[in-house]
């Protein structure tokens, strides 16, 4: 079970410090938005490259951009552990995954709440991780959408049938309550923004881990 705090909820004027505040997490979730695939605009490759140089934990880069076929592998810079692109923006999802892997990062694919899990199930062995969005991508602070949880069950079953190991990530509205629902449905990697940065990050991360521990022990 992995906790990936989203720096989208952090102070963008002090990103190095904000990364240090989440050093007890497993990775830092970095949202790259281009203002086209999603309405918002955040950061790009030069900032990701610099964050990779100063972060105490690996970076989990989530690309909400057009044209990931050409751009996604470029984000495999030092410090970046995984690169997630959106299936909806890809021309050749398997080809992108291969290029990311060749560039030295773990490939992951994301699907929006309105995208069915079946678009990924037949190619699930091409990825190290599948991100099931639990909110509409592009904005922080949205409410968790429980209606997408059956996708996690479907994807976990598909991975088992394919004989492959794949992480299942959820992103959006994750807190001490919804993280339990997602874990019970099959998720093992959790992106949390305001649930971490809305208080003392180290304490919030520990609280999320405790919620997961109680669920697994039960």
N, C-alpha and C positions, 0 to 999 in steps of 0.2 A: 504494500500500500504506500503510495507516494503522494506527497503534498507539493504542489507547484504554485506558489503564490504569483498572482498576476501583478506586474508592476504598473498596469494600467490604472490601478487605484493608488499608486504611490505619488510622491512629490517629484514631478519631472525636473524640477530645478536642482535636485540633489540625488540623482539616480545611483551614484556610487554608494552613498550612505544608505539609501533605501535597499540596495542589494545586500549590504552588510547586515541590515536589520533582519533579514530572512535567511541568515546563514545556516539555521537549523533545519531548513526545508531541504527537499531532495533536488529541486531545480527551480529556476526562476522562469516564469512564463512571460514571454515577450511577444506582445501583439503588434504585428506590422500591418497597418491599414493604409491603403493607397488612395482613398477618397473616390474610388471607382467601383471596385467589387463591393465595398461597403461605403456608406456616406462619409464616415470619419477619416481623418488623416492623422497618423501618429508619427512613427519613426521609420527610418530606412536602414540600408546596409551599413553606411558609415557609423551610425550610432550603435547598431548591433555589434559591429566589429570592436568598437571601443568598450562596450559593456562586457564582451567576452574576455577582454584583457584585464578587467578590474574585478569581475564577479568572483566571490568566494565559492560559488556553486555553479554547476553547469547551467547553460541556457536551453530552454525549450521554446523554440521560435515558432510562432503561429502566424502563418502568412495569410492574410485576408486581402489578397491582391489578384489582379488580372494577370494573365500570362505566366503562371507558375512554371510552365514547361521550360521556359528559358531562364527565368529568374530564380527559381527555388534553389538550384544547386549552388548558386553564388553565395548563399547564406551559410554554407558549411565552412565557417571560419573558426579559428581557435577559440575554444570555450563553448562552442555550440554543440550540444549533445544530440538534439533531434530537431528536425524541420518538418512542420506540418503544413500541408497545402490543402486547399479545398477541392473536393471532387468536382464540384459544380463549375469551377473555373478551369479545370484541366482538359486538355485535348487527349493526352495519353497518360493516365494516372500511373500505370505500371512503369512506363518509360521514365517518368519523373522520379519515381521511387528508386529505380535503378541508378539514375544519375546522382541522386542525393547520396546513396550508399557508396558509389564510386568516389564521391567527393569527400567522404569521411564522416558523414553524419548518419543518424538513424532516420529512415523515412517514415512519415506518418501522414495519414489522410484524414480530413475532417468532412463531416456531413452536417448540413443545416437541419433544423427541426423538421422542415417539410420534405426532406430527402429520405427516401426509404433505405433501410439497411441493406436491402438486396443488391443495391448497386455496388456494394463492396464485398459481399459474402463470397462471390466466386473468385475474387482476386485477393482475398485477405492475406494469403501467404506472401504477398509482395511487400507487406508493411510490418514494421516493428510495433506500430501503435495505430489505433483508430480513435479519433476524437469525435464523440457524439455531442454536438452542441445542445445544451439544455436551455439556451436562450437564442434569440436571433443574433447573429454575429454583428459586431460593429459598435456596440455600446455597453458600458459597464453599468452595474447596479440594477440589472433586470431581475425579475422573479424567475425562479426555477420552474421549468415546464415538465411536470411529472409524466405527461403523456408520451414523452420520448423514451421512457425507461424500457419498454419492451424491446427497443432496438438493441440495448445492451445484452439482453437475454439471447436475442437472435444472433448477434455477433459472437458471443461467447460460444454458442453452440456450433456456429460455422467454423470457428477456429479449432474446436475440438474435432470436428469431422475432418478438417483438412490436416490434422496432426501438426499444427503449428502453434507456437507460443506468441501471443500478441497482447500488448497492453491495451486496455480500454480506458480512455480518458473522458471525463466530463468537464464542461466549462460553461459556467453561467449560473448564478444564483446559488452557489455551493456554500452551505453553512453547516453548523454542527448538527442540524436536523436532516437536511437534504443529502448530506454526504452519506448518511446511513442508508437512505433509500437507494442511492446510486450504487453503493457497495453491495447491497443485497441483490441488486439486479445484475451485477457482474463487473462493475467498474473497479479499477485498482489504482487509478491515477486521477488526482483531483485538482482542478484549477480553482483557486479561491482568491478573490480580489479584496473587496471591502470586508469580507469575513476575517481577513488577516490584517490588512492595513487600517481597519477601523478601530484598532486599539493597539495594545502592545503586540507586535508581530510574533515575538518568540512565545508569548503566552497563548496567543491565538492559534499558532501552529500546534503547540502542545495540546490544546483543547481539542482540535480536530483529530489529532492522532488518538487521543483518549476516546473520542466518540467511536472511531473505527475499531479500537481495541475492545471496547465494550461490545460492539456488534459481533466481532469475530469470536470473542470468548463465549458469547451467548449462543 
